[in-house]
Amino acid sequence: MAKKSSPTSTANLQRRQWLKYAGASAAAGTLAVSAQQSYAAVTTGARSTDGILDVAIIGAGLAGLTAARDLRKAGCESFLVLEARDRVGGRTLNYNIPGGYVSEVGGQWIGPGQTAVADLARELGVGTFPTYYDGKTVVLGGEGRVTVDLKGTFGTDEAVAAKLSKLSRDVPGGAPWKSSKVGELDRLSVGDWLAKQDIKPEDQVSWNASIILSGGAAPAKMGLLHFLSMINSADCDYSQLDAIKHSAQETRFIGGSQILSIKLALQLGDKVRLSSPVRQISGWDSDVVTLHTDHGEVRARTVIMAIHPALCHQMQFDPPLPEKRAALQGAWPAHSPARKTAMVYRRPFWRDKGMNGSIFQVNGPILWAFDNSPPGGEIGVINAFVGNAMVPSERDAAMAMHKQFYAQAWGDEALSPIAYHDQDWSKADPWTITCVSAIPPGFWSAHGEALRPSCGKLIWSGTETADIWAGYMDGAVRSGHHGALQALNSLRRA
């Protein structure tokens, strides 16, 4: 029979676990070691069985699940993750293809500098592989067709890109409102700035596609300050944001990006509660917060809000949130969902023709199509970001449109797919109201200071709050680490 541990040895073990965890997570926050040690002492039997959790986490995407995992690593078991959907993963989602393959229909890539999500994948035993880009890209315009070897880029003008890279040095990635040039830059949209750069008409297609794909809005609606903060996260190098090779679209996960959340949830077991939307939050300014869900009340001493800021509109707060925080949530762009399709073929036949599977379309519905086949190319998969307003909502009609465009690009073999999936995020569920946040001009100047400060017992998390790579999977993981540390420090103070 195993030797029974004494209370002292248990406390020492938890303290050692805390110190080990703190070293691994030093970049995620700046809490004192004394706070971590104090919490270890609190968890050695001091909590009462009064039905009050130490921490409730709203949202089972990468941010919320990472925070939950960190709490457990710290020795805290008094927590619960509440997820409105009937699945985990948030804005990452796998489409299961017959034969055991998957294609991502939500967020999917990581690249250089995105070390937080890469570390998480290694810890979970999830492998990676490079995005396929060898060969020529097809550009379609009306009935016209040209091919070009972009060598893993999106073809944007290097001189203009260098100017953006230089400007981004003055715009902190996680706090653009703190830029010394905020007054000058936050008045402009990216479109305003590009209009002064003498961009050739043939290059405008690349810029429009790049900015829509990265930022979720056309250049005319994307704030220049916000876009520069995104570039700042990419080591102040626009090419690291806007390309495949050595860039943010360089690497994919074996098993699809949702596998990260699935594995996290399996580790957490019954600590994750699905189909449990939170409708009201009461007493966030008191010692115990009450969450009103579709399946009853949950009470907690601290709450990590690991959701998109605009989703807070779907909850009632009693008392109302502070004016500045409420104003930020009210002004946050609340509806820019993407539509992403996946066409499956028996094999990636375009590769035999010297093509890389990428298509850009001038003034057409396909913003970007790309090779999304499995690592060994056992089957062929073409994913595409499409303009919702230009694609039929009816599935078969949308599929027929895709087949015609792909046939124009690569020939009649494209007319014979074996499967098709259409993920229209505007119809997926009530909780994926936007995929990436298309922040307009003037937003950060007016509301930036209210983004991160806690409101009573509410800790704001989610990728939008990340210090770097906000809006990306990496930002979600970073915000989860930071949210857990904030929650533990809050409990230590209490």
C-alpha positions, -999 to +999 in steps of 0.1 A: +000+000+000+013+034-009+026+056+019+001+082+030+014+118+026+014+141+055-003+176+053+032+191+053+045+170+024+013+177+004+018+214+009+054+212-002+045+192-033+020+217-043+044+245-036+071+228-058+045+223-086+036+260-084+073+271-086+078+248-116+047+262-133+056+298-125+090+293-143+073+279-174+048+307-175+070+337-166+063+354-199+025+352-194+023+374-163+043+392-136+028+379-104+050+375-074+061+340-063+048+348-029+013+350-043+017+315-059+031+300-027+002+316-007-023+300-030-007+266-026-013+269+012-049+279+006-056+248-014-044+223+012-078+217+027-086+253+036-116+256+012-150+248+026-176+227+008-201+256+006-209+251-031-189+281-041-162+276-067-129+294-065-130+301-103-157+299-130-145+302-166-169+313-193-158+300-227-143+267-237-121+279-265-083+279-263-083+308-238-107+293-214-093+258-216-057+270-212-067+289-181-084+258-167-054+237-174-032+262-156-054+263-126-051+225-123-014+227-127-013+252-098-032+227-076-066+244-079-095+219-085-123+243-075-132+255-109-157+249-138-156+258-175-190+269-189-195+267-227-226+279-245-220+257-276-223+219-276-186+216-284-153+230-274-129+250-296-146+283-300-136+298-333-115+266-343-135+238-358-126+207-378-147+193-406-144+155-406-137+140-440-145+104-447-114+082-443-103+098-411-090+131-425-100+166-413-101+201-428-102+232-406-131+255-412-121+280-385-088+294-374-060+270-384-024+284-388+005+293-366+038+309-376+071+324-364+069+341-330+037+323-320+055+303-293+026+300-268+004+279-290+034+260-303+044+251-268+009+240-259+008+217-289+041+201-279+028+195-244-004+180-257+015+157-282+000+175-313+023+175-343+026+201-370+034+202-407+040+229-433+013+246-454+017+236-490+027+264-514+051+249-540+041+259-575+022+287-592-008+307-579-038+313-602-053+348-604-088+349-620-104+381-634-137+377-652-130+351-679-093+358-677-067+337-660-030+342-652-005+322-632+024+335-612+049+320-588+046+341-556+071+320-538+050+316-506+039+353-505+006+370-513+023+393-538+020+426-520+044+454-529+076+451-508+083+488-507+049+496-493+051+467-469+085+481-456+068+514-448+041+496-428+067+476-410+086+508-400+054+525-388+045+495-367+075+500-345+057+529-327+025+509-321+026+484-292+011+451-303-010+447-271-017+483-264-020+504-296-037+532-277-003+538-259+015+547-292+032+580-292+015+586-326-020+575-316-036+609-325-021+608-360-026+572-368-059+564-353-077+589-375-069+569-406-081+537-421-057+514-439-074+524-471-067+561-464-031+554-460-028+530-490-044+556-512-014+578-508+011+551-517+007+551-555-001+514-556-004+499-590-040+488-599-027+452-605-013+452-569-045+465-553-060+430-555-033+416-533-036+443-507-074+440-505-072+403-501-044+404-476-061+430-453-095+413-454-080+379-446-058+392-418-081+418-403-116+408-413-125+440-431-118+459-463-090+485-461-115+513-460-129+500-427-098+488-410-082+512-386-045+519-395-035+520-358-050+485-352-034+471-383+000+484-373-004+468-339-009+434-357+023+440-376+041+449-344+032+415-330+048+399-361+082+413-351+074+446-369+077+427-402+047+429-425+059+398-445+057+378-413+020+386-411+011+385-447+025+354-464+028+316-460+066+311-461+082+322-428+048+338-419+016+335-399+002+310-423+032+287-424+023+258-402-008+236-396-017+211-369-019+173-375-055+165-367-067+201-373-065+231-350-096+220-329-076+190-317-059+213-292-092+222-275-104+186-277-074+173-260-075+200-233-112+192-226-105+155-224-078+162-197-103+184-178-131+159-179-163+169-160-148+203-153-161+214-187-198+218-190-212+222-225-245+237-237-245+260-207-248+296-219-245+322-192-275+346-194-269+368-164-240+377-141-250+390-106-228+404-079-196+408-099-187+436-075-191+414-044-172+385-028-192+359-046-204+361-082-236+343-093-238+330-129-272+323-142-271+295-169-297+275-187-290+247-162-291+265-130-268+289-110-231+287-105-214+307-078-177+316-078-152+338-061-136+348-093-148+347-130-126+345-161-145+359-191-127+340-219-151+352-246-152+378-274-160+413-260-191+417-281-206+385-267-211+403-234-241+419-251-259+386-247-256+387-209-272+409-183-249+423-157-263+432-122-252+458-113-244+473-148-207+473-157-187+504-153-193+530-179-160+527-198-161+489-200-197+490-212-188+516-238-159+494-251-182+464-255-209+486-271-185+500-297-168+467-305-175+455-340-200+428-334-207+411-367-181+403-393-184+365-396-164+347-422-175+319-446-151+292-453-156+262-477-138+229-482-139+210-515-125+174-514-110+155-543-096+120-545-061+135-549-044+169-551-043+168-590-034+205-593+001+197-579+007+176-610+001+207-631+027+227-612+000+246-592+000+252-555-037+252-551-040+290-544-064+312-562-071+349-559-101+364-577-103+400-589-137+414-577-150+379-573-165+358-544-132+339-538-110+360-516-084+332-514-085+295-521-056+273-509-044+237-507-056+223-473-047+187-480-035+163-452+003+161-446+009+133-471-014+145-498-034+113-495-065+132-507-069+167-522-086+195-502-091+230-513-103+255-487-115+289-496-125+322-479-154+336-498-174+368-498-208+359-483-227+385-503-215+370-536-221+333-530-255+316-530-267+306-495-281+273-509-254+246-505-256+229-539-256+263-558-226+274-538-208+241-546-216+245-583-201+280-583-169+267-566-165+239-591-167+263-620-141+286-606-118+257-598-123+243-633-114+277-647-082+276-627-071+240-631-093+222-657-122+198-658-108+175-631-121+201-606-157+193-617-156+160-599-152+165-561-161+137-537-172+160-508-180+196-501-185+215-468-197+251-464-191+267-430-211+300-429-202+313-395-230+338-395-254+308-393-233+284-372-246+294-338-255+326-318-221+327-302-197+330-331-207+365-341-173+374-355-142+355-364-116+383-363-122+418-350-123+444-377-113+474-355-122+507-371-104+540-370-108+559-337-117+528-316-085+524-296-082+561-288-116+561-273-118+527-256-084+510-253-078+518-216-109+497-207-098+465-225-079+447-197-086+461-162-108+437-141-143+447-131-147+435-095-144+398-097-145+397-135-112+390-153-113+398-190-095+371-211-098+358-247-075+364-277-086+401-281-069+409-247-035+393-255-003+414-253+009+400-287-008+381-314-042+394-304-069+378-326-048+347-332-048+312-316-015+322-300-031+352-284-059+331-270-034+308-253-014+337-239-046+353-226-055+320-209-022+319-191-026+354-180-062+350-169-053+320-147-025+339-130-048+369-124-074+346-109-049+328-086-035+361-074-071+374-067-078+343-046-045+348-028-055+384-019-089+372-007 
